[in-house]
Amino acid sequence: MYPIKKISAVLLSAALSLAVLTSCGNGNTAQDGGSAANSAVSGEMRSITSMELVKDMGLGWNLGNTLDVCQADRDGDGKVNEHVEEGEKVDETLWGNPKATKELFTALKEDGIKSVRIPVTWRDHMDADGNVDRDWLDRVHEVVDYAYSQDMYVLLNVHHDGGGDPQFGAWIIEGAKNDKENTLKKYRNLWSQIAEEFKDYGDKLVFESMNEVGFDGISENAAYDLLNEFNQEFVTLIRGSGGNNETRHLLIAGYWTDIQKTCDGRFKMPDDPAERCIVSVHYYTPWEFCTTNIHNTWGTDAEVKQMENLYGMMKTNFVDKGIPVIIGEYAASGNDKASCVFFIEKMVKLCSDYGMAPFYWDNGGQVDRSIYEWRTPEYLEAMKRASSGDDYEVTKK
């Protein structure tokens, strides 16, 4: 989700209230995967472009508030309100969701979800130099295999390590501004371990450089240069890390993953000898409707036009220039179901028309992770209509 430091206290409180209400070992054989796993983990790297890969991803979904959880100040009062007792370890249940299961991903695949984004926060599971605890890496590996064994596309990232709460463990943003070289060293060390762990996986596993990172408090030119440098370091490291990573498709975080800021000419895609980089942005516009219950309706002519203009910017600045686009997160959280369905269907239809891949952000409030069913099946139906390839105009019912 959007960085804490960018949200006003009022919006953060409302968003968190709504979230409460709605909301592996080494080697390359998927655990509990069966024959599907043996095929999926075969290490196949197809001769396809990143644009073709993204178009094949279909509908995407986020395993939110699970492996990305961390000790954090989630209500904005300056105190850690999500924490474990001294001596205990953070696990994926800290923010209220059950542990991920293979059955969850099996159900998602049956629902027509072809791709999953697995956000991972590493900061509570590594030392000051970025050396990751083996048990945490094992668990991340296991969950990746749950999805990968279903022959799904999997996006794996570095999530709240780049957040806006350095006093509680986030390290990329403030570290990069104040001690760039040591922060880059830690960043490289972290990605070296992830790259080594999954280097023999095929092209349905995609690495994502960061999540919602920008650098406020310094000049804008310097801020863009800093993000560009980290993204380039990511690509250079992965390309030199062995196995299939030499040609793995890579997802590059836009500036704050904000469409307008990422379409700024100062944001640069990294140089990549494999020419397999994809740009990542998120879509929570308007914020009050997408993430809170402050604004419950959506669908005026002006609101629809705003969405069309922003997606048009991504098409013009990236897709039309041969750079594929993934919408790594989007959501609709207003209480008016018709508005939410309209928003989702309109957005996914634009993605389908423009060859972009959309990944719905689910913090546990949409797919019931105990019975593996959608709480609002109309959302899934809207996604399927919009991604069908049919030529039609999306209207509000």
DODREN-450401 format. One record per residue (C-alpha): residue number from 0; x, y, z. Coordinates in pm, 1 decimal, m for minus. Example, Ala and Ser with C-alpha at 12.3 -4.5 7.8 and 13.67 -1.06 7.14 Angstrom:
<vexbas>
num->0	x->1230.0	y->m450.0	z->780.0
num->1	x->1367.0	y->m106.0	z->714.0
</vexbas>
This chain:
<vexbas>
num->0	x->0.0	y->0.0	z->0.0
num->1	x->91.8	y->368.1	z->m22.8
num->2	x->370.6	y->479.9	z->211.4
num->3	x->259.6	y->589.5	z->557.6
num->4	x->445.9	y->918.4	z->540.9
num->5	x->236.6	y->1027.5	z->241.4
num->6	x->m100.4	y->985.1	z->415.8
num->7	x->m272.4	y->1235.7	z->637.3
num->8	x->m359.7	y->1115.4	z->985.8
num->9	x->m732.1	y->1128.2	z->910.4
num->10	x->m711.5	y->920.4	z->595.9
num->11	x->m474.6	y->673.5	z->757.2
num->12	x->m708.9	y->621.5	z->1050.6
num->13	x->m1005.0	y->564.4	z->820.5
num->14	x->m809.1	y->331.3	z->596.1
num->15	x->m693.1	y->124.0	z->888.6
num->16	x->m1043.3	y->105.6	z->1032.7
num->17	x->m1170.7	y->m29.7	z->703.8
num->18	x->m879.6	y->m274.1	z->677.8
num->19	x->m974.6	y->m420.5	z->1013.2
num->20	x->m1333.6	y->m460.3	z->910.6
num->21	x->m1274.7	y->m590.7	z->560.4
num->22	x->m1001.7	y->m676.9	z->547.1
num->23	x->1175.9	y->m2290.9	z->185.0
num->24	x->1430.8	y->m2474.8	z->174.6
num->25	x->1713.3	y->m2475.0	z->m82.8
num->26	x->1655.1	y->m2652.8	z->m408.8
num->27	x->1402.5	y->m2619.9	z->m685.0
num->28	x->1125.6	y->m2870.1	z->m622.6
num->29	x->794.2	y->m2720.0	z->m516.5
num->30	x->663.6	y->m2853.5	z->m188.6
num->31	x->336.2	y->m3047.4	z->m216.7
num->32	x->335.6	y->m2958.2	z->m584.8
num->33	x->289.0	y->m3293.5	z->m757.0
num->34	x->320.4	y->m3319.7	z->m1132.4
num->35	x->217.7	y->m2957.7	z->m1185.7
num->36	x->506.5	y->m2847.3	z->m967.8
num->37	x->754.1	y->m3062.5	z->m1156.2
num->38	x->648.6	y->m2890.2	z->m1475.7
num->39	x->638.5	y->m2541.3	z->m1327.1
num->40	x->979.7	y->m2564.4	z->m1164.2
num->41	x->1142.9	y->m2705.6	z->m1473.8
num->42	x->1325.1	y->m2377.5	z->m1521.1
num->43	x->1180.6	y->m2302.1	z->m1863.2
num->44	x->1277.0	y->m1961.0	z->m1998.3
num->45	x->1066.5	y->m1906.6	z->m2306.0
num->46	x->1169.1	y->m1697.5	z->m2601.2
num->47	x->907.3	y->m1429.8	z->m2542.1
num->48	x->930.0	y->m1057.2	z->m2480.3
num->49	x->833.1	y->m895.9	z->m2152.7
num->50	x->537.9	y->m738.6	z->m2334.9
num->51	x->414.5	y->m1083.5	z->m2435.3
num->52	x->471.8	y->m1211.3	z->m2082.5
num->53	x->264.4	y->m930.1	z->m1928.2
num->54	x->m19.2	y->m981.4	z->m2175.8
num->55	x->m26.4	y->m1349.3	z->m2078.1
num->56	x->m50.9	y->m1274.9	z->m1705.5
num->57	x->m425.0	y->m1217.2	z->m1714.8
num->58	x->m589.8	y->m1139.1	z->m1382.4
num->59	x->m359.7	y->m1083.4	z->m1085.8
num->60	x->m409.9	y->m1083.8	z->m708.3
num->61	x->m198.8	y->m977.3	z->m408.9
num->62	x->m134.3	y->m1191.7	z->m101.9
num->63	x->m154.3	y->m874.2	z->106.2
num->64	x->m93.8	y->m835.5	z->480.1
num->65	x->72.4	y->m1175.5	z->501.8
num->66	x->442.3	y->m1219.9	z->422.3
num->67	x->467.1	y->m839.9	z->402.9
num->68	x->370.1	y->m786.5	z->768.8
num->69	x->616.9	y->m629.3	z->1008.3
num->70	x->639.5	y->m455.2	z->1340.8
num->71	x->496.9	y->m115.5	z->1259.2
num->72	x->306.4	y->193.8	z->1361.9
num->73	x->m13.9	y->135.9	z->1165.6
num->74	x->m234.3	y->397.1	z->1331.1
num->75	x->9.4	y->687.1	z->1301.1
num->76	x->46.3	y->765.1	z->1673.6
num->77	x->424.1	y->726.7	z->1678.3
num->78	x->419.5	y->398.2	z->1868.2
num->79	x->453.3	y->40.6	z->1747.1
num->80	x->105.3	y->m109.0	z->1765.4
num->81	x->183.3	y->m419.6	z->1562.6
num->82	x->461.4	y->m601.8	z->1743.7
num->83	x->577.8	y->m925.3	z->1899.9
num->84	x->711.9	y->m973.4	z->2249.6
num->85	x->1085.8	y->m968.4	z->2301.8
num->86	x->1238.7	y->m1297.7	z->2196.2
num->87	x->948.3	y->m1387.3	z->1967.8
num->88	x->962.0	y->m1383.0	z->1589.4
num->89	x->734.3	y->m1198.7	z->1349.9
num->90	x->534.2	y->m1439.6	z->1136.7
num->91	x->281.5	y->m1389.8	z->860.1
num->92	x->m17.5	y->m1385.2	z->1099.3
num->93	x->86.7	y->m1064.8	z->1282.0
num->94	x->m170.4	y->m842.8	z->1107.3
num->95	x->m458.8	y->m1085.8	z->1147.8
num->96	x->m452.5	y->m1314.8	z->845.8
num->97	x->m406.5	y->m1692.0	z->868.2
num->98	x->m99.8	y->m1856.1	z->722.5
num->99	x->m108.1	y->m1896.1	z->346.4
num->100	x->m187.5	y->m2245.0	z->219.1
num->101	x->m148.7	y->m2429.3	z->m106.4
num->102	x->m529.6	y->m2467.8	z->m113.9
num->103	x->m566.5	y->m2089.9	z->m129.6
num->104	x->m371.6	y->m2070.9	z->m454.7
num->105	x->m546.6	y->m2374.9	z->m597.0
num->106	x->m879.5	y->m2199.6	z->m537.7
num->107	x->m753.4	y->m1875.4	z->m692.1
num->108	x->m639.3	y->m2060.9	z->m1002.7
num->109	x->m982.0	y->m2222.6	z->m1030.5
num->110	x->m1136.4	y->m1875.0	z->m1000.2
num->111	x->m943.4	y->m1760.6	z->m1306.3
num->112	x->m657.1	y->m1580.9	z->m1132.7
num->113	x->m347.2	y->m1652.2	z->m1340.1
num->114	x->m94.5	y->m1441.8	z->m1151.8
num->115	x->m16.4	y->m1357.7	z->m789.9
num->116	x->201.4	y->m1094.7	z->m631.1
num->117	x->362.6	y->m1210.0	z->m307.6
num->118	x->479.9	y->m901.5	z->m115.4
num->119	x->754.6	y->m982.3	z->135.2
num->120	x->896.8	y->m762.7	z->410.4
num->121	x->1242.4	y->m878.0	z->514.9
num->122	x->1338.9	y->m623.5	z->780.3
num->123	x->1228.9	y->m825.6	z->1086.3
num->124	x->1409.0	y->m1134.7	z->956.5
num->125	x->1760.8	y->m1017.1	z->880.3
num->126	x->2061.0	y->m862.5	z->1052.4
num->127	x->2202.7	y->m514.8	z->1005.0
num->128	x->2395.7	y->m624.9	z->696.0
num->129	x->2093.9	y->m778.6	z->526.2
num->130	x->2162.8	y->m1145.9	z->600.5
num->131	x->1823.8	y->m1319.0	z->601.4
num->132	x->1718.2	y->m1577.8	z->859.0
num->133	x->1711.3	y->m1919.5	z->698.7
num->134	x->1370.9	y->m2008.6	z->841.6
num->135	x->1211.2	y->m1697.4	z->691.5
num->136	x->1364.5	y->m1759.3	z->350.8
num->137	x->1237.5	y->m2116.8	z->371.8
num->138	x->884.3	y->m1996.6	z->440.9
num->139	x->892.8	y->m1744.2	z->156.1
num->140	x->1018.4	y->m2022.4	z->m70.1
num->141	x->736.0	y->m2249.8	z->41.3
num->142	x->464.8	y->m1991.0	z->m29.0
num->143	x->615.2	y->m1905.9	z->m368.2
num->144	x->596.5	y->m2275.9	z->m449.2
num->145	x->229.9	y->m2292.0	z->m350.7
num->146	x->152.4	y->m2054.4	z->m636.8
num->147	x->428.6	y->m2156.4	z->m875.6
num->148	x->321.9	y->m2520.2	z->m856.5
num->149	x->m16.2	y->m2411.5	z->m995.9
num->150	x->165.5	y->m2281.9	z->m1306.0
num->151	x->78.5	y->m1927.4	z->m1202.0
num->152	x->290.8	y->m1622.4	z->m1261.5
num->153	x->449.8	y->m1509.3	z->m934.3
num->154	x->583.1	y->m1162.3	z->m851.1
num->155	x->823.9	y->m1156.7	z->m555.7
num->156	x->940.6	y->m830.0	z->m405.4
num->157	x->1100.3	y->m628.7	z->m124.3
num->158	x->802.4	y->m457.2	z->39.4
num->159	x->790.0	y->m253.4	z->365.3
num->160	x->1169.5	y->m244.4	z->388.6
num->161	x->1127.3	y->68.5	z->180.5
num->162	x->851.6	y->216.2	z->397.3
num->163	x->820.8	y->552.3	z->566.0
num->164	x->873.0	y->434.3	z->925.3
num->165	x->1250.2	y->402.4	z->976.9
num->166	x->1209.4	y->425.0	z->1353.7
num->167	x->1036.0	y->86.8	z->1337.4
num->168	x->1266.9	y->m88.6	z->1092.4
num->169	x->1220.5	y->45.8	z->739.2
num->170	x->1564.3	y->112.8	z->596.8
num->171	x->1574.9	y->179.9	z->223.4
num->172	x->1435.3	y->533.3	z->199.4
num->173	x->1611.5	y->707.9	z->488.3
num->174	x->1919.7	y->491.3	z->452.4
num->175	x->1960.2	y->580.9	z->86.4
num->176	x->1934.8	y->952.5	z->161.4
num->177	x->2174.7	y->949.1	z->455.3
num->178	x->2418.6	y->664.6	z->383.8
num->179	x->2375.8	y->558.5	z->25.2
num->180	x->2677.2	y->331.6	z->m9.0
num->181	x->2604.9	y->117.8	z->296.6
num->182	x->2235.2	y->103.9	z->209.7
num->183	x->2317.3	y->m9.2	z->m141.9
num->184	x->2549.4	y->m272.2	z->3.1
num->185	x->2269.2	y->m404.5	z->225.4
num->186	x->2022.1	y->m391.3	z->m64.6
num->187	x->2258.8	y->m586.6	z->m287.8
num->188	x->2318.3	y->m843.8	z->m15.3
num->189	x->1945.6	y->m898.2	z->32.9
num->190	x->1876.6	y->m940.5	z->m336.9
num->191	x->2180.3	y->m1166.3	z->m379.1
num->192	x->2025.3	y->m1413.1	z->m136.5
num->193	x->1681.0	y->m1398.0	z->m302.4
num->194	x->1837.1	y->m1434.5	z->m647.0
num->195	x->2042.2	y->m1735.5	z->m540.0
num->196	x->1741.0	y->m1902.3	z->m378.6
num->197	x->1529.9	y->m1887.4	z->m695.7
num->198	x->1788.9	y->m1869.1	z->m974.2
num->199	x->1679.1	y->m2191.6	z->m1144.6
num->200	x->1308.4	y->m2109.3	z->m1156.6
num->201	x->1155.4	y->m2042.9	z->m1495.4
num->202	x->1019.9	y->m1721.0	z->m1638.1
num->203	x->689.4	y->m1738.9	z->m1452.5
num->204	x->877.4	y->m1608.7	z->m1149.1
num->205	x->937.0	y->m1233.0	z->m1172.1
num->206	x->1145.6	y->m1026.4	z->m929.1
num->207	x->1024.7	y->m676.5	z->m832.1
num->208	x->1288.9	y->m425.7	z->m720.2
num->209	x->1101.2	y->m239.3	z->m444.9
num->210	x->758.9	y->m122.8	z->m333.6
num->211	x->638.8	y->239.8	z->m324.0
num->212	x->974.1	y->408.8	z->m284.1
num->213	x->1042.7	y->778.0	z->m332.9
num->214	x->1271.1	y->1027.7	z->m163.2
num->215	x->1103.2	y->1331.2	z->m13.3
num->216	x->1309.2	y->1594.8	z->164.2
num->217	x->1577.9	y->1624.2	z->m101.1
num->218	x->1572.4	y->1796.0	z->m440.0
num->219	x->1343.2	y->1629.0	z->m693.2
num->220	x->1628.0	y->1576.4	z->m938.5
num->221	x->1837.8	y->1406.1	z->m672.5
num->222	x->1538.3	y->1197.7	z->m564.1
num->223	x->1479.1	y->1063.4	z->m913.1
num->224	x->1851.0	y->997.7	z->m958.1
num->225	x->1853.5	y->799.5	z->m634.7
num->226	x->1561.0	y->578.0	z->m732.4
num->227	x->1708.0	y->525.6	z->m1078.3
num->228	x->2038.3	y->422.1	z->m921.7
num->229	x->1877.9	y->163.6	z->m694.2
num->230	x->1672.9	y->20.8	z->m981.0
num->231	x->1986.1	y->m5.3	z->m1194.7
num->232	x->2174.8	y->m177.6	z->m913.1
num->233	x->1887.9	y->m426.6	z->m890.0
num->234	x->1902.2	y->m513.1	z->m1259.7
num->235	x->2281.4	y->m533.4	z->m1269.3
num->236	x->2290.7	y->m761.9	z->m966.1
num->237	x->2019.2	y->m997.2	z->m1089.6
num->238	x->2176.4	y->m1026.7	z->m1433.4
num->239	x->2505.0	y->m1134.7	z->m1277.7
num->240	x->2361.5	y->m1375.1	z->m1019.5
num->241	x->2363.0	y->m1693.4	z->m1224.3
num->242	x->2111.8	y->m1948.1	z->m1344.1
num->243	x->1803.4	y->m1818.6	z->m1519.9
num->244	x->1844.9	y->m1475.1	z->m1364.2
num->245	x->2052.8	y->m1370.9	z->m1662.6
num->246	x->1732.5	y->m1341.2	z->m1864.3
num->247	x->1460.7	y->m1329.1	z->m1595.0
num->248	x->1185.5	y->m1072.6	z->m1648.3
num->249	x->1220.9	y->m795.1	z->m1391.5
num->250	x->968.2	y->m549.7	z->m1249.9
num->251	x->1098.1	y->m196.8	z->m1191.0
num->252	x->934.9	y->23.4	z->m927.4
num->253	x->815.6	y->360.1	z->m1055.0
num->254	x->861.2	y->674.9	z->m847.4
num->255	x->635.3	y->613.9	z->m544.1
num->256	x->466.7	y->379.6	z->m799.1
num->257	x->262.0	y->689.2	z->m879.0
num->258	x->152.1	y->722.0	z->m1241.0
num->259	x->214.9	y->1093.9	z->m1285.5
num->260	x->549.3	y->1085.4	z->m1103.9
num->261	x->658.8	y->776.8	z->m1297.3
num->262	x->565.8	y->940.0	z->m1628.1
num->263	x->801.2	y->1227.2	z->m1540.0
num->264	x->1098.1	y->1227.1	z->m1776.5
num->265	x->1337.5	y->1212.3	z->m1483.5
num->266	x->1230.8	y->854.3	z->m1411.1
num->267	x->1450.6	y->622.4	z->m1619.2
num->268	x->1413.8	y->253.7	z->m1687.4
num->269	x->1741.1	y->71.3	z->m1614.2
num->270	x->1983.8	y->m36.2	z->m1883.1
num->271	x->1925.4	y->m408.0	z->m1926.2
num->272	x->2128.8	y->m627.9	z->m2161.3
num->273	x->1844.3	y->m881.2	z->m2164.5
num->274	x->1585.1	y->m612.1	z->m2249.1
num->275	x->1334.9	y->m773.9	z->m2011.6
num->276	x->1224.0	y->m495.9	z->m1778.8
num->277	x->866.2	y->m402.6	z->m1689.2
num->278	x->751.4	y->m85.8	z->m1510.7
num->279	x->536.8	y->m105.5	z->m1196.7
num->280	x->280.4	y->151.3	z->m1081.5
num->281	x->m13.0	y->133.7	z->m839.9
num->282	x->m361.7	y->279.2	z->m879.5
num->283	x->m542.3	y->422.0	z->m575.9
num->284	x->m709.0	y->725.1	z->m733.5
num->285	x->m900.9	y->874.7	z->m564.9
num->286	x->m737.5	y->760.8	z->m242.5
num->287	x->m1046.7	y->832.3	z->m32.1
num->288	x->m1253.8	y->589.8	z->m240.7
num->289	x->m993.7	y->324.0	z->m311.3
num->290	x->m863.6	y->266.0	z->40.8
num->291	x->m1109.4	y->420.6	z->289.6
num->292	x->m1480.8	y->461.1	z->350.2
num->293	x->m1460.5	y->841.3	z->345.4
num->294	x->m1580.2	y->858.4	z->m16.7
num->295	x->m1821.0	y->575.7	z->m96.3
num->296	x->m1922.8	y->641.9	z->m455.0
num->297	x->m1731.9	y->662.0	z->m781.6
num->298	x->m1825.9	y->702.2	z->m1144.2
num->299	x->m1889.1	y->1065.2	z->m1237.0
num->300	x->m1781.4	y->1173.5	z->m1583.5
num->301	x->m1487.4	y->1359.2	z->m1428.8
num->302	x->m1375.8	y->1057.2	z->m1226.1
num->303	x->m1395.3	y->824.6	z->m1526.2
num->304	x->m1206.0	y->1075.8	z->m1738.8
num->305	x->m934.8	y->1102.8	z->m1474.1
num->306	x->m883.1	y->726.2	z->m1483.0
num->307	x->m876.8	y->722.0	z->m1862.5
num->308	x->m623.8	y->1008.0	z->m1870.7
num->309	x->m388.5	y->843.3	z->m1622.1
num->310	x->m393.2	y->508.9	z->m1800.0
num->311	x->m349.6	y->695.4	z->m2127.0
num->312	x->m33.5	y->849.6	z->m1981.7
num->313	x->107.1	y->505.2	z->m1907.0
num->314	x->18.1	y->386.3	z->m2254.6
num->315	x->183.8	y->685.5	z->m2420.7
num->316	x->493.5	y->697.0	z->m2202.3
num->317	x->559.7	y->324.8	z->m2176.5
num->318	x->346.6	y->74.0	z->m2368.3
num->319	x->364.9	y->263.8	z->m2696.9
num->320	x->744.0	y->275.2	z->m2653.7
num->321	x->769.1	y->m100.7	z->m2605.0
num->322	x->790.8	y->m94.0	z->m2224.1
num->323	x->529.7	y->m320.9	z->m2061.9
num->324	x->329.6	y->m211.9	z->m1757.2
num->325	x->204.0	y->m392.9	z->m1449.0
num->326	x->m46.8	y->m232.6	z->m1213.6
num->327	x->94.6	y->m397.5	z->m904.0
num->328	x->m185.7	y->m282.0	z->m672.9
num->329	x->m536.6	y->m139.7	z->m703.6
num->330	x->m850.9	y->m160.6	z->m491.7
num->331	x->m1197.4	y->m18.0	z->m437.5
num->332	x->m1314.7	y->14.0	z->m78.8
num->333	x->m1621.9	y->237.5	z->m82.6
num->334	x->m1942.0	y->100.8	z->67.6
num->335	x->m2139.4	y->140.0	z->m255.8
num->336	x->m2105.4	y->m193.9	z->m435.3
num->337	x->m2214.9	y->m58.8	z->m773.5
num->338	x->m1940.6	y->204.4	z->m761.0
num->339	x->m1675.7	y->m51.9	z->m663.7
num->340	x->m1778.1	y->m291.7	z->m939.3
num->341	x->m1778.4	y->m8.8	z->m1194.5
num->342	x->m1434.5	y->110.6	z->m1082.4
num->343	x->m1284.2	y->m238.8	z->m1098.1
num->344	x->m1439.2	y->m327.5	z->m1432.8
num->345	x->m1344.3	y->4.2	z->m1593.9
num->346	x->m986.8	y->m17.5	z->m1466.7
num->347	x->m932.5	y->m380.8	z->m1565.8
num->348	x->m1087.4	y->m312.9	z->m1907.8
num->349	x->m837.5	y->m31.6	z->m1967.5
num->350	x->m557.5	y->m267.5	z->m1867.3
num->351	x->m688.8	y->m535.2	z->m2101.8
num->352	x->m722.0	y->m290.0	z->m2390.6
num->353	x->m371.2	y->m151.4	z->m2336.2
num->354	x->m193.8	y->m483.2	z->m2267.9
num->355	x->m124.1	y->m410.8	z->m1901.0
num->356	x->m158.0	y->m663.2	z->m1616.1
num->357	x->m369.1	y->m564.7	z->m1309.2
num->358	x->m309.0	y->m707.9	z->m959.2
num->359	x->m590.2	y->m653.9	z->m706.3
num->360	x->m468.7	y->m560.3	z->m357.3
num->361	x->m633.6	y->m792.9	z->m103.8
num->362	x->m546.8	y->m737.3	z->262.7
num->363	x->m759.0	y->m1036.4	z->362.1
num->364	x->m1086.9	y->m856.1	z->322.9
num->365	x->m1187.6	y->m988.5	z->m18.4
num->366	x->m1091.9	y->m1355.3	z->m49.5
num->367	x->m1192.9	y->m1541.3	z->266.6
num->368	x->m876.4	y->m1731.6	z->345.5
num->369	x->m1052.8	y->m1990.7	z->558.9
num->370	x->m1299.0	y->m2111.0	z->292.7
num->371	x->m1121.1	y->m1966.6	z->m15.8
num->372	x->m1424.3	y->m1782.3	z->m149.9
num->373	x->m1469.9	y->m1422.0	z->m263.4
num->374	x->m1673.5	y->m1217.3	z->m19.2
num->375	x->m1789.6	y->m999.4	z->m308.2
num->376	x->m1807.2	y->m1234.4	z->m607.3
num->377	x->m1927.8	y->m945.5	z->m821.6
num->378	x->m1570.6	y->m812.2	z->m812.5
num->379	x->m1435.1	y->m1130.9	z->m966.4
num->380	x->m1713.9	y->m1136.8	z->m1225.0
num->381	x->m1631.3	y->m777.5	z->m1321.3
num->382	x->m1262.8	y->m865.7	z->m1359.7
num->383	x->m1347.3	y->m1160.0	z->m1582.5
num->384	x->m1577.6	y->m955.8	z->m1806.7
num->385	x->m1320.9	y->m680.3	z->m1838.4
num->386	x->m1034.0	y->m915.2	z->m1925.2
num->387	x->m1233.8	y->m1128.4	z->m2170.9
num->388	x->m1115.6	y->m936.9	z->m2475.4
num->389	x->m1472.7	y->m846.2	z->m2568.3
num->390	x->m1522.2	y->m501.3	z->m2716.5
num->391	x->m1779.9	y->m322.2	z->m2503.4
num->392	x->m1830.8	y->m3.1	z->m2305.8
num->393	x->m1819.6	y->m39.8	z->m1929.3
num->394	x->m2119.6	y->123.4	z->m1763.5
num->395	x->m2232.8	y->160.9	z->m1405.6
num->396	x->m2518.1	y->m73.7	z->m1319.3
</vexbas>
